C-alpha cells in the first residue's frame, strides 16, 4: 500500500473550515470496499452503516494547546513553537518543532505570553532538523498550555483556533 493510494483532489471550497454546529450533521463519505462506489451520508447515519461484527476503535484523546508563540529576547520577533514531548522527567525540557529552525540556536531565549522564559539548549540529534529543545526554569504543565497555547490546526484550515 502506498500513500498515493489515498490521494484525491478536493477543491478548497469543499473543505469545511468549521464543524457544522449541529452534532451529527457533519458529512460522511463511504467508499465501497469492493466496487469503489462513493456514497454520502451524515454522521447521524453511522450506526446503520456499521455491521454487528465491526471492530471500532475510538480515539478519545484531548488535543493539547501545543502551538505556542514566544518573543525572541534579542529581536522582539514572534517565533512559533509546536511542543511535541517532554525530554526530561521533570517536564522542564521539551522537544519542539520551531519555525525557521536554522536561525534558532542554543542560548536563544523566548518570552511566552504569561512572562515565562524558555531557552534553546543543545540536544543530540536535533542538529540540522526543524526540532529544538526548549528548557524552562519550572515544570510545564497542562495548565501552562491552556494559558499560553493554541490548538494546532492542519494547514488546510484557514482560521484561528476558536
VOBA-1610 file (N, C-alpha, C; in pm, whole numbers, padded with zeros to 5 digits, always signed):
BEGIN
Unk+00085-00118+00000Unk+00000+00000+00000Unk+00089+00125+00000Unk+00051+00223-00078Unk+00127+00349-00088Unk+00039+00464-00043Unk+00103+00570+00008Unk+00024+00687+00048Unk-00046+00748-00073Unk+00011+00733-00191Unk-00053+00787-00312Unk-00188+00720-00339Unk-00209+00599-00284Unk-00338+00532-00299Unk-00450+00612-00234Unk-00414+00698-00140Unk-00515+00775-00067Unk-00531+00917-00120Unk-00461+00950-00230Unk-00470+01085-00284Unk-00600+01102-00361Unk-00662+01216-00340Unk-00777+01255-00422Unk-00781+01407-00425Unk-00835+01460-00532Unk-00844+01605-00546Unk-00966+01654-00469Unk-00944+01749-00381Unk-01053+01807-00303Unk-01047+01958-00320Unk-01141+02014-00393Unk-01142+02159-00414Unk-01149+02234-00280Unk-01072+02341-00270Unk-01062+02417-00146Unk-01198+02462-00092Unk-01290+02497-00182Unk-01421+02545-00137Unk-01505+02434-00072Unk-01461+02308-00085Unk-01534+02198-00023Unk-01474+02156+00112Unk-01368+02221+00154Unk-01305+02188+00283Unk-01373+02270+00392Unk-01440+02201+00482Unk-01510+02269+00592Unk-01408+02339+00681Unk-01433+02465+00709Unk-01345+02541+00797Unk-01393+02538+00942Unk-01517+02496+00964Unk-01576+02485+01098Unk-01664+02361+01101Unk-01680+02299+01218Unk-01779+02191+01229Unk-01919+02246+01197Unk-02012+02159+01167Unk-02145+02204+01125Unk-02218+02284+01232Unk-02188+02261+01358Unk-02259+02331+01465Unk-02373+02249+01521Unk-02421+02153+01444Unk-02527+02063+01489Unk-02467+01923+01493Unk-02453+01869+01614Unk-02390+01739+01629Unk-02462+01634+01545Unk-02384+01557+01468Unk-02440+01452+01385Unk-02468+01495+01242Unk-02464+01623+01215Unk-02496+01671+01080Unk-02373+01688+00991Unk-02254+01662+01045Unk-02133+01669+00962Unk-02141+01561+00855Unk-02073+01587+00744Unk-02081+01495+00630Unk-01993+01372+00651Unk-02037+01263+00591Unk-01966+01136+00598Unk-01966+01077+00457Unk-01848+01039+00409Unk-01837+00977+00277Unk-01797+00831+00296Unk-01867+00742+00225Unk-01834+00599+00230Unk-01782+00557+00094Unk-01669+00486+00098Unk-01609+00431-00024Unk-01629+00281-00020Unk-01700+00228-00119Unk-01727+00085-00123Unk-01600+00003-00136Unk-01582-00093-00046Unk-01459-00172-00043Unk-01440-00253-00171Unk-01547-00307-00226Unk-01535-00394-00343Unk-01549-00320-00476Unk-01640-00224-00482Unk-01666-00159-00611Unk-01616-00016-00620Unk-01569+00042-00509Unk-01518+00179-00511Unk-01626+00285-00521Unk-01752+00243-00507Unk-01864+00338-00518Unk-01858+00438-00401Unk-01883+00563-00434Unk-01883+00669-00334Unk-02027+00706-00302Unk-02062+00702-00173Unk-02194+00746-00128Unk-02175+00844-00013Unk-02270+00935+00000Unk-02261+01041+00100Unk-02371+01027+00204Unk-02335+01054+00328Unk-02427+01044+00440Unk-02398+01158+00538Unk-02479+01164+00643Unk-02450+01249+00758Unk-02399+01158+00869Unk-02322+01213+00963Unk-02269+01131+01072Unk-02380+01062+01151Unk-02498+01119+01154Unk-02612+01055+01220Unk-02640+00915+01163Unk-02603+00893+01036Unk-02627+00765+00970Unk-02525+00658+01006Unk-02419+00694+01074Unk-02311+00599+01101Unk-02359+00468+01165Unk-02443+00469+01269Unk-02483+00341+01330Unk-02547+00243+01232Unk-02623+00292+01136Unk-02688+00200+01042Unk-02593+00152+00932Unk-02476+00212+00921Unk-02378+00172+00820Unk-02280+00068+00873Unk-02284+00041+01002Unk-02188-00049+01065Unk-02252-00185+01087Unk-02183-00289+01043Unk-02236-00425+01065Unk-02205-00468+01209Unk-02282-00562+01262Unk-02265-00605+01402Unk-02126-00661+01433Unk-02056-00715+01334Unk-01923-00774+01361Unk-01808-00675+01338Unk-01839-00547+01324Unk-01737-00445+01301Unk-01662-00413+01430Unk-01531-00410+01420Unk-01448-00366+01532Unk-01426-00216+01514Unk-01462-00140+01614Unk-01443+00005+01608Unk-01346+00046+01718Unk-01255+00132+01683Unk-01156+00184+01777Unk-01175+00334+01783Unk-01190+00387+01902Unk-01216+00530+01919Unk-01096+00599+01982Unk-01069+00715+01934Unk-00964+00799+01990Unk-01033+00907+02073Unk-01023+00897+02204Unk-01087+00997+02289Unk-00984+01089+02356Unk-00866+01096+02293Unk-00762+01182+02349Unk-00799+01329+02330Unk-00750+01410+02418Unk-00776+01552+02414Unk-00662+01619+02340Unk-00692+01717+02257Unk-00588+01788+02183Unk-00525+01893+02275Unk-00394+01884+02291Unk-00322+01981+02373Unk-00305+02111+02296Unk-00313+02221+02364Unk-00286+02352+02305Unk-00135+02366+02291Unk-00078+02293+02196Unk+00067+02277+02187Unk+00137+02378+02098Unk+00062+02460+02024Unk+00125+02564+01941Unk+00137+02690+02027Unk+00262+02727+02055Unk+00287+02841+02143Unk+00379+02941+02073Unk+00355+03067+02101Unk+00435+03173+02040Unk+00518+03242+02146Unk+00650+03247+02120Unk+00741+03315+02210Unk+00803+03434+02139Unk+00837+03536+02217Unk+00904+03655+02163Unk+01053+03640+02186Unk+01130+03646+02078Unk+01275+03631+02085Unk+01333+03750+02160Unk+01410+03720+02263Unk+01463+03823+02352Unk+01548+03927+02278Unk+01629+03884+02182Unk+01723+03977+02116Unk+01659+04063+02008Unk+01551+04014+01945Unk+01494+04088+01832Unk+01352+04137+01856Unk+01281+04076+01951Unk+01141+04111+01973Unk+01047+04047+01872Unk+01099+03957+01791Unk+01017+03890+01690Unk+00946+03769+01748Unk+00826+03746+01700Unk+00748+03631+01743Unk+00796+03505+01671Unk+00809+03396+01746Unk+00852+03268+01692Unk+00752+03161+01734Unk+00713+03077+01641Unk+00615+02971+01668Unk+00685+02842+01706Unk+00642+02782+01818Unk+00691+02654+01866Unk+00574+02556+01872Unk+00597+02433+01829Unk+00500+02326+01846Unk+00561+02228+01946Unk+00505+02223+02067Unk+00556+02136+02172Unk+00516+01992+02142Unk+00614+01903+02131Unk+00588+01764+02094Unk+00585+01670+02214Unk+00693+01669+02291Unk+00703+01579+02405Unk+00808+01630+02502Unk+00793+01589+02627Unk+00892+01628+02726Unk+01015+01540+02708Unk+01132+01598+02730Unk+01257+01525+02714Unk+01305+01473+02849Unk+01284+01552+02953Unk+01329+01511+03086Unk+01211+01472+03173Unk+01235+01397+03278Unk+01127+01350+03365Unk+01065+01462+03447Unk+01134+01575+03459Unk+01083+01687+03538Unk+00991+01781+03460Unk+00969+01754+03331Unk+00883+01838+03245Unk+00935+01981+03233Unk+01066+01998+03238Unk+01124+02131+03221Unk+01187+02148+03083Unk+01219+02037+03015Unk+01279+02042+02882Unk+01186+01972+02785Unk+01152+02042+02679Unk+01057+01992+02580Unk+01119+01989+02441Unk+01086+01885+02366Unk+01122+01879+02226Unk+01015+01957+02149Unk+01058+02049+02066Unk+00964+02131+01990Unk+01002+02133+01843Unk+00903+02159+01760Unk+00929+02195+01620Unk+00918+02346+01619Unk+01010+02411+01550Unk+01012+02556+01552Unk+01026+02611+01411Unk+00953+02719+01386Unk+00963+02786+01255Unk+01103+02845+01241Unk+01155+02842+01120Unk+01290+02894+01091Unk+01394+02835+01185Unk+01391+02704+01199Unk+01476+02635+01296Unk+01625+02664+01278Unk+01669+02680+01156Unk+01812+02705+01133Unk+01861+02831+01202Unk+01770+02927+01221Unk+01806+03053+01286Unk+01795+03047+01438Unk+01736+02940+01490Unk+01713+02926+01635Unk+01827+02844+01695Unk+01918+02911+01763Unk+02041+02849+01813Unk+02039+02833+01965Unk+02118+02737+02016Unk+02127+02721+02161Unk+02166+02853+02229Unk+02101+02877+02342Unk+02125+03000+02418Unk+02021+03108+02390Unk+01950+03098+02279Unk+01847+03199+02249Unk+01731+03182+02345Unk+01678+03295+02390Unk+01571+03295+02490Unk+01444+03355+02431Unk+01328+03298+02474Unk+01198+03339+02423Unk+01104+03361+02541Unk+01029+03470+02536Unk+00931+03500+02640Unk+00793+03466+02588Unk+00720+03387+02666Unk+00586+03344+02628Unk+00482+03436+02690Unk+00355+03429+02646Unk+00253+03527+02686Unk+00240+03552+02836Unk+00262+03449+02918Unk+00248+03470+03063Unk+00377+03520+03128Unk+00479+03549+03048Unk+00605+03601+03101Unk+00711+03496+03125Unk+00678+03368+03110Unk+00779+03265+03129Unk+00881+03270+03017Unk+01002+03226+03049Unk+01111+03231+02952Unk+01161+03089+02926Unk+01175+03056+02798Unk+01232+02928+02756Unk+01361+02953+02681Unk+01459+02867+02702Unk+01590+02881+02639Unk+01618+02758+02554Unk+01664+02781+02431Unk+01703+02669+02346Unk+01834+02612+02399Unk+01837+02478+02413Unk+01958+02411+02459Unk+02002+02307+02357Unk+02126+02263+02368Unk+02178+02158+02280Unk+02101+02030+02304Unk+02071+01959+02198Unk+02005+01830+02212Unk+02057+01740+02099Unk+02132+01636+02134Unk+02186+01547+02031Unk+02076+01495+01938Unk+02103+01499+01810Unk+02007+01452+01711Unk+01921+01562+01651Unk+01918+01680+01715Unk+01837+01790+01664Unk+01912+01876+01563Unk+02042+01858+01553Unk+02121+01940+01462Unk+02073+01920+01318Unk+02054+02030+01247Unk+02014+02022+01108Unk+01869+01983+01084Unk+01787+01981+01189Unk+01646+01947+01175Unk+01561+02067+01215Unk+01429+02051+01207Unk+01336+02157+01249Unk+01305+02148+01398Unk+01371+02055+01469Unk+01345+02035+01611Unk+01446+02111+01697Unk+01398+02163+01810Unk+01484+02230+01907Unk+01435+02193+02047Unk+01530+02177+02139Unk+01495+02151+02279Unk+01482+02286+02349Unk+01373+02302+02422Unk+01344+02428+02492Unk+01337+02397+02641Unk+01421+02469+02719Unk+01428+02446+02863Unk+01366+02562+02939Unk+01291+02528+03043Unk+01226+02626+03130Unk+01281+02611+03271Unk+01257+02711+03354Unk+01304+02707+03492Unk+01206+02636+03585Unk+01093+02595+03533Unk+00992+02529+03615Unk+00920+02425+03529Unk+00838+02345+03593Unk+00764+02239+03525Unk+00657+02301+03435Unk+00653+02255+03312Unk+00549+02298+03218Unk+00433+02198+03232Unk+00319+02249+03273Unk+00202+02165+03300Unk+00094+02187+03194Unk-00011+02108+03203Unk-00125+02126+03112Unk-00187+02264+03133Unk-00188+02313+03257Unk-00240+02448+03283Unk-00160+02553+03206Unk-00028+02533+03197Unk+00057+02627+03123Unk+00015+02630+02976Unk-00009+02511+02919Unk-00052+02505+02778Unk-00188+02571+02760Unk-00278+02553+02856Unk-00411+02616+02847Unk-00398+02768+02845Unk-00305+02823+02920Unk-00287+02969+02928Unk-00209+03026+02810Unk-00112+02952+02760Unk-00018+03005+02662Unk-00032+02950+02521Unk-00107+02840+02506Unk-00105+02770+02379Unk-00227+02790+02292Unk-00215+02739+02173Unk-00321+02738+02073Unk-00336+02596+02022Unk-00457+02561+01980Unk-00480+02429+01923Unk-00416+02425+01785Unk-00331+02325+01760Unk-00269+02316+01628Unk-00370+02268+01525Unk-00398+02351+01428Unk-00491+02315+01321Unk-00411+02274+01198Unk-00464+02183+01118Unk-00392+02145+00995Unk-00385+02264+00899Unk-00287+02262+00810Unk-00265+02377+00721Unk-00381+02409+00627Unk-00471+02313+00600Unk-00585+02341+00512Unk-00698+02409+00584Unk-00691+02424+00716Unk-00791+02501+00791Unk-00738+02643+00802Unk-00809+02737+00742Unk-00762+02875+00732Unk-00839+02964+00827Unk-00823+02939+00958Unk-00891+03021+01058Unk-00814+03012+01189Unk-00852+03097+01282Unk-00794+03091+01415Unk-00853+02973+01491Unk-00787+02931+01597Unk-00833+02817+01676Unk-00934+02859+01782Unk-01050+02899+01735Unk-01155+02945+01827Unk-01229+02826+01885
//
